[in-house]
Amino acid sequence: MLKIRDLHEVPVLFDLMIHPEVFPYVRHKANTLDEYYFVTKKTMEAEDNAKLISRTILDEYHHPIGTINLFDIEENHGFLATWIGKPYFGKGYNKQAKEEFFNELFFSKGIDGIFMKVRKTNARSLKAAQKLPYVSIANESYINVYQKINASDDIFNLFVITKEHYTAYQQFATVEAASGGEEVS
């Protein structure tokens, strides 16, 4: 489902990224294929220098369909940025990719918290964030981060996924699965 970024996937990802329903929400935009090669190369170099963590999201046929990244890593916290191509909207890839990425971040990379900065006008992303049972609104609990992302205008909601909430959810889900979805006494 996820793989380390490489330059071979750039043409496919570029075609998916430039769709008008995707492009406005991509963090590192590129207007040409050459520019996207450059952005991807810079992303790969930044990962080599431990500045970010970036993966390509794959479908069940191992075709690239989007990217998932952790940017601006400070004090074991970073910002999540994800995009998936329009043909793959609503098919469960987003949730699946996030859970695989979160497992890597929390249990292999030593990350303690993942912030999600979501435009208050982006209904699709707000709905996706609120569907995740381990996500908390963080506008008040991380007020300094909230004020920083809204320094010029109040346009973003801040969400956080902590390692503790994510781990508790995973343990609960495991117990639920083992009990067949019945209440455990």
N, C-alpha and C positions, 0 to 999 in steps of 0.2 A: 504493500500500500504506500510506503514511503521509501525514498532513496535519496542518497546524497546528490546534490545538484551537479550537473555536468553540461558542457556546451552542446552536446548532441541533441538535447531536448529543446533548445532555444526556438527553432522555427515553429514547432507545434505549439509551444507555450505562448509564443508571440501572437499567433493567430487567435488563440483563445483569449488572451489578455486584452486585445484591442476591441473586443465586442463592447458596444455602448452600455450594456448592462453590467459589465465587469470593470472596464477601464477607470471609471471615476473613483473606484474603491481600492485600486491597486496603489500600494505605498510607493514603490519605485517604478514609475511609469517610463515607457519608452515609446517614441513615436515612429521609429523605424526598426527594422530587423537588426541592422548594424548597431543601433543604440542599445537594443535589448541584449545583444551579445556582450557589449561593453558592461552593461549593468550586471549581467549574470557573472561575468568574469570578476568584477569588483566584489560581488557578493561572495563568491567562492574564496577570494583572497581574504576578505574580512573574516570568514569562518576559519580559515587557516590561522589567522591571528587572534582567534578567540573573541572577536568583537560581536559575533552573532552566530545563530544556529539556523541553517536553512535546509529544507528538504523539498523534494518534488513529490507531489501527490500523484499516485498512479491509480488507474482503474483496474478491474479484475483481469484485464488483458495486458497489464504492465505498460499501458500508454500513459504519457504525462497528461494530467488534466488540470493542474494548478500548482500552487506553492504554499508552503506553510513555513513561517519564520519567527524567530525570537530575536528582536532588535533591542538596542539601547540597554544592554545588560549592565546593571549596577547592583552591587550588594545582593547577588543571587536572585534578583528580580529582573524581568524584562517585559517588553511589549510584544504581544502576538499580532502577527499580520498574516492573513490567509486570503487567498482568492482561488476560486474554482471556475472553470469555463462554463459558459451558459448552457451547453448541451448536458451538463452534469448536475445542474441545479435540482434540488429536491429528491435526490436519489440516495441520500444517506452517506455520501462520501465525506462531507464536511465533518460530521460527528465522528466517523471512523478514523479519519486522518488526525483529528484533534486528540482523540484518546491515545492513539499510537505515539504521537508526538509528545504528549504530556507524560506518558510512561518513560520515554527516553529522557526528557528534561528532568523529571523529578528523581528517577531512580538510577540514571547513568551520568547525568551532567551536573548534578548538585544544585539545581535550581529550586528555590523555596517558594517563589510566587510568580504568577504570570498575569500581567495586566492586559486588559482588552479595552482599547479606546474606540468607542463606537459613536459615530455621528448620531445625534438625536433625531435626525431626519432620515436615517438609513433603516427603514422598517425591516428589511430582510435580515440585516445583521443583528439588530436588536432582538428580533424574534429568535434567531439562532442562538444568541448568547443566553437568553432567558430559558431556552429549552434544556440547557446543560444543568443537571441537578447539583453540580459541585461549584457553580459560579455564584458569586455574591456581588451585589452592587457595592461599589467602593467609593462613591462620591464623598462620603463622610468619614469612613474608616481610614482612608488614605488621602486626607484633605490636601496635603502638600502636593501630592502627585496630581490630584484632580485640578488644583489651582494652576499647576504648571502646564498641563495640557490645554487648559482653557485661559491661558494668560491674555490673549487678545480678544477672545469672544467666548461666551458660554455655549459651545456647540457640541461638546462631547459628554457622554456618560462614561464613567470609569467602572469597569468590572474587574474582579480579581479571582484567580483560582489559586488557592494556597495548597501546598503539598499536603497539609493536614486534612483539608476538606476533600481533596482528591483521593487520598489514601482511605479515608473513612468511607467515601462513596464506593470505592473499589471493593472494600471489605464487605460492605452491606450488599452489594450486587452479587458477590461470591456466595454469601450466606443465602440470599434469595434464590439463586440458581440451584444451590445444593438442596434447598428445601422444596424445590419445584414451584416456587412462588407462593407457598402457603406460609402462614404465620408460624414463626418459630417461638416455642415457649420455653 
